[in-house]
């Protein structure tokens, strides 16, 4: 019993120390703004790729937002990849395109090659057919702000890959604000990891890269069959190959979206988010296992009313509070901090359940099954 208690205390202490060191490193990265080099001469051409499967309710709004971009429309091409939709998504996109100055191409995909995930195949096809200098990606249920393209391109003036902020628009209820805070926490991990040259995450709802990067790293690589990973795994792949990354937080650059409308949709989305853990590099995976073990031991200790476990939890809450504060100030989301005390208690069981489920379980997304 004494040996177990000693091991328990050692793991709590090691975990808290490692978590503190990692937090300080991410604070440093999150406070480090990406360089932007003033561009002279001609602006680069841009292709915005919008994969869409059964997005009849959203695609028109997405294209309307893209039609209001401040970037010169003659330098933009928007490619909507209608991925086997049966609700008229492609037809709606084609009608919306008639009112836009930028060139809009609607590409219909009726089959997915064996071994490819539908979304990655849609992106891959559009990227290969593109001749633009820069590729930007967003989703059909998103609405980029007016300066999104302009700010993403500006960030790419000093980097090869750029990740942006894509917050949830709905803030009308406590659950909605908690979910919005979660997107802010993901943005902190994105900006912090990118800032120290060790990218952790990003979102395909607001992602960009120079076109030659995709070819140089071999596209999505071994992750091309996964339903997830077209964003953070690609970012990690690019940085691992020696390319540089930046985080875009310029004015008017946010890409707004809404959380899943149903509980089932939320669960499936979260499992899909964590499923990318299977493709992590061994060193990163080992670190993830250690953190998971630390949090699991902490949770058990808290349920057993061990003071040391509650002390470790208090350290975590304080460290995460600083992290969220940095992100909230940088991204002008200070109002979301009001729900942080609640989120701090909910996140521990949330992470333990979904991280494990996403790693070993399966899910369904857009009619396909992922593992």
C-alpha positions as CSV (number, residue, x, y, z in Angstrom):
1,X,0.0,0.0,0.0
2,X,2.8,2.4,0.9
3,X,4.5,1.6,-2.5
4,X,1.3,2.4,-4.3
5,X,0.9,5.7,-2.5
6,X,4.5,6.6,-3.3
7,X,4.1,5.8,-6.9
8,X,0.9,7.8,-7.0
9,X,2.5,10.9,-5.5
10,X,5.5,10.6,-7.8
11,X,3.3,10.4,-10.9
12,X,1.3,13.4,-9.7
13,X,4.4,15.4,-9.0
14,X,6.1,14.5,-12.3
15,X,2.9,15.2,-14.3
16,X,2.4,18.6,-12.6
17,X,6.1,19.5,-13.3
18,X,5.9,18.4,-16.9
19,X,2.6,20.2,-17.4
20,X,4.0,23.4,-16.0
21,X,7.1,23.2,-18.2
22,X,4.9,22.5,-21.3
23,X,2.6,25.4,-20.4
24,X,5.4,27.9,-20.0
25,X,6.7,26.8,-23.4
26,X,3.3,27.3,-25.0
27,X,2.9,30.6,-23.4
28,X,6.1,31.7,-25.0
29,X,4.9,30.5,-28.4
30,X,1.5,32.0,-28.0
31,X,3.0,35.4,-27.2
32,X,5.3,35.3,-30.2
33,X,3.6,37.0,-33.1
34,X,4.3,35.6,-36.6
35,X,6.3,37.9,-38.9
36,X,4.6,39.6,-41.8
37,X,6.8,40.9,-44.6
38,X,5.4,43.9,-46.6
39,X,4.7,42.6,-50.1
40,X,5.7,44.7,-53.0
41,X,4.8,44.1,-56.6
42,X,2.2,41.5,-57.7
43,X,-0.1,39.8,-55.2
44,X,-0.2,36.0,-55.4
45,X,-3.1,34.0,-56.8
46,X,-5.3,32.1,-54.4
47,X,-7.5,29.0,-54.7
48,X,-10.0,28.6,-51.9
49,X,-11.2,24.9,-51.7
50,X,-14.5,24.2,-50.1
51,X,-15.3,20.5,-49.7
52,X,-19.1,20.0,-49.4
53,X,-21.2,17.0,-48.8
54,X,-25.0,17.6,-48.3
55,X,-24.5,21.2,-47.3
56,X,-27.5,22.7,-49.0
57,X,-28.4,24.6,-45.9
58,X,-25.0,26.2,-45.6
59,X,-23.2,26.5,-49.0
60,X,-24.9,29.7,-50.2
61,X,-24.0,31.5,-46.9
62,X,-20.4,30.3,-47.2
63,X,-20.1,31.6,-50.8
64,X,-21.7,34.9,-49.9
65,X,-19.1,35.4,-47.2
66,X,-16.3,34.5,-49.7
67,X,-17.9,37.0,-52.2
68,X,-17.3,39.8,-49.7
69,X,-13.5,39.3,-49.4
70,X,-11.2,42.3,-49.5
71,X,-8.7,40.4,-51.6
72,X,-8.8,41.3,-55.4
73,X,-11.4,39.0,-56.9
74,X,-9.5,38.5,-60.1
75,X,-6.8,36.8,-58.2
76,X,-9.1,34.4,-56.4
77,X,-10.7,31.1,-57.6
78,X,-13.1,29.3,-55.4
79,X,-13.5,25.5,-55.9
80,X,-16.5,23.9,-54.4
81,X,-16.0,20.1,-54.4
82,X,-19.5,18.6,-54.4
83,X,-18.7,15.3,-52.7
84,X,-21.6,12.9,-53.7
85,X,-24.3,15.2,-52.3
86,X,-27.9,14.2,-52.9
87,X,-29.5,17.4,-51.5
88,X,-28.8,19.8,-54.3
89,X,-25.6,21.3,-52.8
90,X,-23.9,21.5,-56.2
91,X,-26.9,23.2,-57.9
92,X,-27.2,25.8,-55.1
93,X,-23.5,26.5,-55.3
94,X,-23.7,27.0,-59.0
95,X,-26.5,29.5,-58.7
96,X,-24.7,31.4,-56.0
97,X,-21.6,31.6,-58.1
98,X,-23.4,33.6,-60.8
99,X,-23.5,36.6,-58.5
100,X,-19.8,36.5,-57.6
101,X,-16.9,38.4,-59.2
102,X,-14.4,35.7,-58.3
103,X,-14.2,32.6,-60.5
104,X,-16.2,29.8,-58.9
105,X,-15.9,26.2,-60.1
106,X,-18.2,23.5,-58.8
107,X,-16.6,20.1,-59.2
108,X,-18.8,17.0,-58.8
109,X,-17.2,13.9,-57.2
110,X,-19.3,10.8,-57.6
111,X,-16.8,8.1,-56.5
112,X,-14.0,7.9,-54.0
113,X,-11.0,5.7,-54.8
114,X,-10.3,2.8,-52.5
115,X,-8.1,3.7,-49.5
116,X,-9.1,7.4,-49.6
117,X,-11.2,9.3,-47.2
118,X,-13.9,11.3,-49.0
119,X,-12.8,14.8,-47.8
120,X,-9.1,14.2,-48.4
121,X,-9.9,12.9,-51.9
122,X,-12.0,16.1,-52.5
123,X,-9.1,18.3,-51.3
124,X,-6.5,16.3,-53.2
125,X,-8.3,16.5,-56.5
126,X,-8.8,20.3,-56.2
127,X,-5.2,20.9,-55.2
128,X,-3.8,18.9,-58.1
129,X,-6.0,20.8,-60.5
130,X,-5.0,24.2,-59.1
131,X,-2.4,26.5,-60.6
132,X,-2.6,29.2,-57.9
133,X,0.3,30.2,-55.8
134,X,-1.6,29.7,-52.5
135,X,-4.2,27.1,-51.4
136,X,-6.7,28.0,-48.7
137,X,-9.2,25.6,-47.2
138,X,-12.5,26.1,-45.3
139,X,-15.7,24.2,-44.8
140,X,-19.1,24.6,-46.4
141,X,-20.7,25.4,-43.0
142,X,-18.3,28.3,-42.4
143,X,-18.4,32.1,-43.0
144,X,-15.0,33.8,-43.3
145,X,-14.7,37.4,-42.3
146,X,-14.0,40.0,-45.0
147,X,-10.2,40.1,-44.6
148,X,-9.7,36.3,-44.2
149,X,-8.0,35.8,-47.6
150,X,-6.0,39.0,-47.3
151,X,-4.7,38.2,-43.8
152,X,-4.0,34.6,-44.5
153,X,-1.9,35.6,-47.6
154,X,-0.1,38.3,-45.5
155,X,0.8,35.6,-43.0
156,X,2.1,33.4,-45.8
157,X,4.5,36.2,-46.8
158,X,6.9,34.9,-44.1
159,X,5.8,31.3,-43.8
160,X,4.9,28.2,-45.8
161,X,1.8,27.1,-43.9
162,X,-0.7,29.3,-42.0
163,X,-3.4,28.3,-39.4
164,X,-6.3,30.6,-38.5
165,X,-8.9,31.0,-35.8
166,X,-12.4,29.5,-36.4
167,X,-14.6,30.2,-33.4
168,X,-18.2,29.1,-32.8
169,X,-20.7,31.8,-33.5
170,X,-23.4,30.7,-31.1
171,X,-22.9,32.2,-27.6
172,X,-26.6,32.2,-26.5
173,X,-26.5,29.5,-23.8
174,X,-24.0,28.1,-21.2
175,X,-23.3,24.9,-23.3
176,X,-22.7,27.1,-26.4
177,X,-20.3,29.3,-24.5
178,X,-18.5,26.3,-23.1
179,X,-18.0,25.0,-26.7
180,X,-16.9,28.4,-27.8
181,X,-14.3,28.3,-25.0
182,X,-13.1,25.0,-26.2
183,X,-12.4,26.4,-29.7
184,X,-10.4,29.1,-28.0
185,X,-8.4,26.5,-26.1
186,X,-7.7,24.7,-29.4
187,X,-6.5,28.1,-30.8
188,X,-4.2,28.5,-27.9
189,X,-2.6,25.1,-28.6
190,X,-2.3,26.0,-32.3
191,X,-0.7,29.4,-31.7
192,X,1.5,28.1,-28.9
193,X,2.8,25.0,-30.8
194,X,3.4,27.0,-34.0
195,X,5.2,29.7,-32.0
196,X,7.8,27.2,-30.6
197,X,8.1,25.3,-33.9
198,X,6.3,22.2,-32.5
199,X,2.8,22.4,-34.0
200,X,0.1,20.5,-32.1
201,X,-3.2,21.3,-33.7
202,X,-5.0,23.6,-36.2
203,X,-8.3,23.5,-38.1
204,X,-9.1,22.9,-41.7
205,X,-11.8,25.5,-41.4
206,X,-9.0,28.1,-41.7
207,X,-5.8,26.7,-43.2
208,X,-3.5,27.8,-45.9
209,X,-0.3,26.8,-47.6
210,X,1.8,27.5,-50.6
211,X,0.9,25.1,-53.3
212,X,4.4,23.6,-53.7
213,X,4.3,22.5,-50.0
214,X,1.7,19.9,-50.7
215,X,3.7,18.3,-53.5
216,X,7.0,18.5,-51.5
217,X,5.6,16.6,-48.5
218,X,3.7,14.0,-50.6
219,X,0.3,15.3,-49.9
220,X,-1.5,13.8,-46.9
221,X,0.8,10.8,-46.9
222,X,-0.2,7.7,-44.9
223,X,-3.1,9.7,-43.4
224,X,-5.0,10.0,-46.7
225,X,-7.3,7.2,-45.6
226,X,-8.3,8.8,-42.3
227,X,-11.5,10.9,-42.1
228,X,-9.6,13.4,-39.9
229,X,-6.1,14.8,-40.1
230,X,-6.4,17.0,-43.2
231,X,-5.4,19.9,-41.0
232,X,-3.2,19.2,-37.9
233,X,-1.5,16.1,-39.3
234,X,-0.7,17.9,-42.6
235,X,0.7,20.9,-40.6
236,X,2.9,18.6,-38.5
237,X,4.0,16.8,-41.7
238,X,4.9,20.1,-43.4
239,X,6.9,21.4,-40.4
240,X,8.6,18.1,-40.0
241,X,9.8,18.4,-43.6
242,X,11.4,21.7,-42.8
243,X,8.7,24.2,-43.8
244,X,7.7,27.1,-41.5
245,X,4.3,27.8,-40.0
246,X,2.5,30.9,-38.8
247,X,-0.7,31.6,-36.9
248,X,-3.0,34.2,-38.4
249,X,-4.9,36.5,-36.0
250,X,-5.2,39.6,-38.1
251,X,-8.3,41.8,-38.0
252,X,-11.2,40.4,-40.0
253,X,-9.6,37.0,-40.4
254,X,-11.8,34.8,-38.3
255,X,-13.8,32.0,-39.9
256,X,-17.1,31.6,-38.0
257,X,-19.1,28.4,-37.8
258,X,-21.6,26.7,-35.5
259,X,-21.2,23.6,-33.3
260,X,-23.0,20.4,-34.2
261,X,-26.7,20.8,-33.8
262,X,-27.3,17.5,-32.1
263,X,-25.7,15.6,-29.2
264,X,-25.0,12.7,-31.4
265,X,-23.2,15.0,-33.9
266,X,-21.2,16.5,-31.1
267,X,-20.1,13.1,-29.9
268,X,-19.1,11.9,-33.3
269,X,-17.2,15.1,-34.1
270,X,-15.2,14.9,-30.9
271,X,-14.3,11.2,-31.5
272,X,-13.2,12.2,-35.0
273,X,-11.0,15.0,-33.6
274,X,-9.2,12.7,-31.2
275,X,-8.8,9.9,-33.8
276,X,-5.8,11.6,-35.3
277,X,-3.8,10.5,-32.2
278,X,-3.1,7.2,-33.9
279,X,-0.9,8.9,-36.5
280,X,1.3,10.8,-34.0
281,X,5.0,10.4,-34.0
282,X,6.3,7.9,-31.3
283,X,7.8,10.7,-29.2
284,X,4.6,12.8,-29.3
285,X,2.5,9.7,-28.7
286,X,4.6,8.7,-25.7
287,X,4.1,12.2,-24.2
288,X,0.4,12.0,-24.9
289,X,0.2,8.6,-23.0
290,X,2.0,10.1,-20.1
291,X,-0.3,13.1,-19.9
292,X,-3.3,10.9,-20.2
293,X,-2.0,8.7,-17.4
294,X,-1.4,11.7,-15.2
295,X,-4.9,13.0,-15.7
296,X,-6.4,9.6,-15.2
297,X,-4.5,9.1,-11.9
298,X,-5.5,12.7,-10.9
299,X,-9.1,12.0,-11.6
300,X,-9.1,8.8,-9.6
301,X,-7.4,10.5,-6.7
302,X,-9.9,13.4,-6.7
303,X,-12.8,10.9,-6.5
304,X,-11.0,9.2,-3.6
305,X,-10.6,12.6,-1.9
306,X,-6.7,12.5,-1.9
307,X,-5.4,16.0,-1.1
308,X,-2.4,15.6,-3.4
309,X,-4.7,14.9,-6.4
310,X,-6.8,18.0,-5.7
311,X,-3.6,20.0,-5.3
312,X,-2.3,18.8,-8.7
313,X,-5.7,19.7,-10.1
314,X,-5.4,23.2,-8.7
315,X,-2.0,23.6,-10.4
316,X,-3.6,22.5,-13.7
317,X,-6.5,24.9,-13.3
318,X,-4.1,27.8,-12.6
319,X,-1.8,27.0,-15.5
320,X,-4.7,26.5,-17.9
321,X,-6.2,29.8,-16.7
322,X,-3.1,31.7,-17.7
323,X,-3.2,29.9,-21.1
324,X,-6.8,30.8,-21.7
325,X,-6.1,34.4,-20.6
326,X,-3.3,34.7,-23.2
327,X,-5.5,33.3,-26.0
328,X,-8.5,35.5,-24.9
329,X,-6.5,38.7,-25.0
330,X,-4.8,37.9,-28.3
331,X,-8.0,36.8,-30.0
332,X,-10.3,39.4,-28.3
333,X,-12.4,36.7,-26.5
334,X,-12.2,37.9,-22.9
335,X,-15.9,37.5,-22.3
336,X,-15.5,33.7,-22.7
337,X,-13.3,33.6,-19.6
338,X,-16.5,33.9,-17.5
339,X,-17.3,30.2,-18.1
340,X,-13.7,29.0,-17.5
341,X,-14.3,27.9,-13.9
342,X,-17.0,25.6,-15.0
343,X,-15.0,24.3,-18.0
344,X,-12.0,23.6,-15.8
345,X,-14.0,20.9,-13.9
346,X,-15.8,19.5,-16.9
347,X,-12.7,19.2,-19.1
348,X,-11.0,16.4,-17.1
349,X,-13.7,13.7,-17.6
350,X,-14.4,15.1,-21.1
351,X,-10.8,14.6,-22.2
352,X,-10.4,11.2,-20.5
353,X,-13.5,9.8,-22.2
354,X,-13.1,11.3,-25.7
355,X,-9.3,10.9,-26.0
356,X,-9.7,7.2,-25.2
357,X,-12.7,6.7,-27.4
358,X,-11.2,8.5,-30.3
359,X,-8.0,6.4,-30.1
360,X,-9.5,3.0,-29.8
361,X,-13.1,3.4,-31.0
362,X,-14.9,4.1,-34.3
363,X,-17.3,6.8,-35.4
364,X,-19.5,7.9,-38.3
365,X,-19.0,11.2,-40.2
366,X,-20.8,12.4,-43.4
367,X,-22.0,8.9,-44.0
368,X,-18.6,7.2,-43.7
369,X,-17.1,5.1,-40.9
370,X,-13.8,6.1,-39.3
371,X,-11.5,4.2,-37.0
